[in-house]
Amino acid sequence: MKTDVLKSIREAEEEYQAMIRDAQAERKKSLSDAQLEAENLITKAQKDAEDYRNQRLAEAKAEARRRYAEIVREGEARAEALKASGSKNLTKAVDFVVTRFKEQLHVVA
């Protein structure tokens, strides 16, 4: 009878030890899985952030190129307008300078 009770206690202890080992193994596996998932989430977040940064940089560069082209076009148009205006007054300016030059020659001579 004593041996049966002791045997029963021993079996119960072994069963509990097995349950504890299983629980610890499950805990270890859960921690490992959680850590792996966390690392994957961090990696994905970093990649998403890098992709977003690259997209924003590309958009900013495209906007800068567009603005640059617009400024160059405006500058070229203004230069053409000034050139046309200058060409229109060129004859008058030459006549004015020649007249002044002739006046200066008569004063000195």
C-alpha positions as CSV (number, residue, x, y, z in Angstrom):
1,M,0.0,0.0,0.0
2,K,2.8,2.4,0.9
3,T,4.6,1.5,-2.2
4,D,1.5,2.2,-4.3
5,V,1.1,5.7,-2.7
6,L,4.8,6.4,-3.2
7,K,4.6,5.1,-6.8
8,S,1.6,7.3,-7.4
9,I,3.4,10.4,-6.0
10,R,6.4,9.7,-8.1
11,E,4.3,9.3,-11.2
12,A,2.5,12.6,-10.4
13,E,5.9,14.3,-9.8
14,E,7.2,13.0,-13.1
15,E,4.1,14.1,-14.9
16,Y,4.4,17.6,-13.4
17,Q,8.1,17.8,-14.3
18,A,7.2,16.9,-17.8
19,M,4.5,19.6,-17.8
20,I,7.0,22.1,-16.5
21,R,9.5,21.2,-19.1
22,D,6.9,21.4,-21.8
23,A,5.7,24.8,-20.5
24,Q,9.3,26.1,-20.4
25,A,10.0,24.8,-23.9
26,E,6.8,26.5,-25.1
27,R,7.8,29.7,-23.3
28,K,11.2,29.6,-25.0
29,K,9.6,29.0,-28.4
30,S,7.1,31.9,-27.9
31,L,9.9,34.3,-26.8
32,S,12.0,33.2,-29.8
33,D,9.0,33.7,-32.2
34,A,8.2,37.1,-30.7
35,Q,11.8,38.2,-31.0
36,L,11.9,37.1,-34.6
37,E,8.6,38.8,-35.4
38,A,9.9,42.0,-33.7
39,E,13.1,41.9,-35.8
40,N,11.0,41.4,-38.9
41,L,8.8,44.3,-38.0
42,I,11.8,46.5,-37.4
43,T,13.4,45.5,-40.7
44,K,10.1,46.1,-42.6
45,A,9.7,49.5,-40.9
46,Q,13.2,50.5,-41.8
47,K,12.7,49.4,-45.4
48,D,9.4,51.3,-45.6
49,A,11.0,54.4,-44.1
50,E,13.9,54.2,-46.7
51,D,11.4,53.7,-49.5
52,Y,9.4,56.7,-48.4
53,R,12.5,58.8,-48.1
54,N,13.6,57.8,-51.6
55,Q,10.2,58.6,-53.0
56,R,10.1,62.0,-51.3
57,L,13.7,62.7,-52.6
58,A,12.7,61.7,-56.1
59,E,9.6,64.0,-55.9
60,A,11.7,66.9,-54.6
61,K,14.3,66.4,-57.3
62,A,11.6,66.3,-60.0
63,E,10.0,69.5,-58.6
64,A,13.5,71.2,-58.5
65,R,14.1,70.2,-62.1
66,R,10.7,71.5,-63.1
67,R,11.3,74.8,-61.3
68,Y,14.8,75.1,-62.8
69,A,13.4,74.6,-66.3
70,E,10.7,77.2,-65.6
71,I,13.2,79.8,-64.4
72,V,15.5,79.2,-67.4
73,R,12.5,79.6,-69.8
74,E,11.5,82.9,-68.0
75,G,15.1,84.1,-68.1
76,E,15.5,83.3,-71.8
77,A,12.2,85.1,-72.6
78,R,13.3,88.2,-70.7
79,A,16.7,88.1,-72.4
80,E,15.0,87.9,-75.8
81,A,12.7,90.8,-74.9
82,L,15.6,92.9,-73.7
83,K,17.6,92.0,-76.9
84,A,14.6,92.9,-79.1
85,S,14.2,96.2,-77.2
86,G,17.9,96.9,-77.5
87,S,17.9,96.1,-81.2
88,K,15.0,98.4,-81.7
89,N,16.8,101.4,-80.2
90,L,20.2,100.5,-81.6
91,T,20.0,102.8,-84.6
92,K,18.9,105.8,-82.4
93,A,21.7,105.0,-79.9
94,V,24.4,104.9,-82.7
95,D,23.1,108.1,-84.2
96,F,23.2,109.7,-80.7
97,V,26.7,108.6,-80.0
98,V,28.0,109.7,-83.4
99,T,26.3,113.1,-83.0
100,R,27.9,113.5,-79.6
101,F,31.2,112.5,-80.9
102,K,31.0,115.0,-83.8
103,E,30.0,117.7,-81.3
104,Q,33.0,116.9,-79.2
105,L,35.3,117.0,-82.2
106,H,34.0,120.5,-83.1
107,V,34.4,121.8,-79.6
108,V,38.0,120.6,-79.3
109,A,39.1,121.6,-82.8
